[in-house]
Amino acid sequence: MDGEISAEELQELLEAKADVRIVDIRSPAAFRRGHIPTSENVPFGELTARIEDIADAERVVTVCPHGQASQQAARLIGSYEGFSGRVDSLEPGIEGWPYDLETDGGTDEQAEETAEEGPEAPF
């Protein structure tokens, strides 16, 4: 892991259309309820199996609810032998993201059903 990035810094990268992959490690249900534009959902439990999909990125920012689990995800990505880019954790987490979020469609009933999927990270 290279460090942490603030919401303001990440927003500037997005506005500049920088080559950055945002990896949201929350559950699919949480991701559908609201995520940073252009981010991709790779739940923490799937990260090890899907790390090769991320390994070619030059810059990765990991996202979780409060910025703690994403630090572990960033360390995992950074330690992967095939990864040579920069990886940061979003310091405030998605809860501290003051900018617009995208949502994936679905009814309130579907959101309630998927909200019971369980914890978002194993710690």
C-alpha positions in Angstrom: 0.0 0.0 0.0 1.3 3.4 -0.9 -0.9 5.5 1.4 -4.3 7.0 1.8 -6.1 9.4 -0.5 -8.6 12.0 0.6 -12.0 12.4 -0.9 -11.0 15.7 -2.4 -7.9 14.2 -4.1 -9.9 11.3 -5.5 -12.6 13.7 -6.8 -9.8 15.7 -8.6 -8.5 12.6 -10.2 -12.0 11.7 -11.4 -12.6 15.2 -12.8 -9.3 15.1 -14.6 -10.3 11.7 -16.0 -7.1 10.2 -14.6 -6.4 6.5 -15.2 -7.5 5.2 -11.8 -9.4 2.1 -10.9 -11.6 2.4 -7.9 -12.2 -0.9 -6.2 -15.1 -0.9 -3.8 -14.8 -3.9 -1.5 -18.2 -3.7 0.1 -21.0 -6.2 -0.5 -22.9 -6.1 -3.8 -26.0 -4.9 -1.9 -24.1 -2.0 -0.3 -22.5 -1.2 -3.7 -25.9 -1.1 -5.4 -27.2 1.4 -2.8 -24.5 3.9 -3.6 -21.0 3.9 -5.0 -18.4 6.4 -6.3 -18.9 6.9 -10.1 -16.7 4.6 -12.2 -15.9 2.3 -9.3 -16.1 -1.5 -9.6 -17.4 -3.9 -7.0 -14.9 -6.5 -5.8 -16.2 -7.7 -2.4 -13.4 -8.3 0.1 -14.0 -12.0 0.2 -13.5 -12.2 -3.6 -10.4 -10.0 -3.8 -7.8 -12.7 -3.7 -9.5 -14.7 -6.4 -10.0 -11.6 -8.6 -6.7 -9.8 -8.0 -5.3 -10.6 -11.4 -8.1 -8.5 -12.9 -6.7 -5.5 -11.1 -3.0 -6.3 -11.5 -2.6 -4.4 -14.7 -3.8 -1.1 -13.3 -1.3 1.8 -12.9 -3.3 3.3 -10.0 -5.9 1.7 -7.7 -7.9 3.2 -4.9 -9.7 0.9 -2.6 -13.0 1.8 -0.9 -14.9 0.5 2.1 -17.4 2.0 4.6 -15.0 3.8 6.9 -11.5 3.5 5.4 -10.3 0.7 7.5 -10.9 -2.5 5.6 -9.8 -0.8 2.4 -6.3 -0.4 4.0 -6.1 -4.1 4.2 -7.4 -4.5 0.7 -4.8 -2.0 -0.5 -2.0 -3.9 1.3 -3.2 -7.1 -0.3 -3.2 -5.6 -3.8 0.2 -3.9 -3.3 1.8 -7.2 -2.2 0.6 -9.1 -5.2 3.7 -10.1 -7.2 2.1 -9.1 -10.6 1.1 -5.6 -9.4 3.5 -2.7 -9.9 1.2 0.3 -9.8 0.2 2.7 -7.0 -2.5 1.6 -4.6 -4.1 3.9 -2.0 -7.0 3.5 0.4 -9.8 6.1 0.5 -9.1 7.7 3.9 -12.7 8.6 4.9 -14.3 5.6 3.3 -17.6 5.8 1.4 -19.3 7.2 4.5 -17.0 10.3 4.3 -17.5 10.8 0.5 -19.2 14.2 0.2 -19.7 14.0 -3.6 -22.5 12.4 -5.7 -22.9 8.6 -5.6 -24.2 6.4 -8.3 -26.9 3.8 -7.5 -27.9 0.7 -9.3 -31.6 0.5 -10.0 -33.9 -1.7 -8.0 -37.0 -1.4 -5.8 -36.9 -0.7 -2.1 -38.1 -4.3 -1.6 -35.1 -5.6 -3.5 -32.8 -3.4 -1.4 -34.3 -4.8 1.8 -33.8 -8.3 0.6 -30.2 -7.8 -0.4 -29.4 -5.8 2.8 -29.5 -9.1 4.7 -26.5 -10.5 2.8 -24.3 -10.3 5.8 -21.1 -8.4 6.8 -19.3 -6.3 4.3 -15.8 -7.4 5.4 -14.5 -10.2 7.6 -13.4 -7.9 10.4 
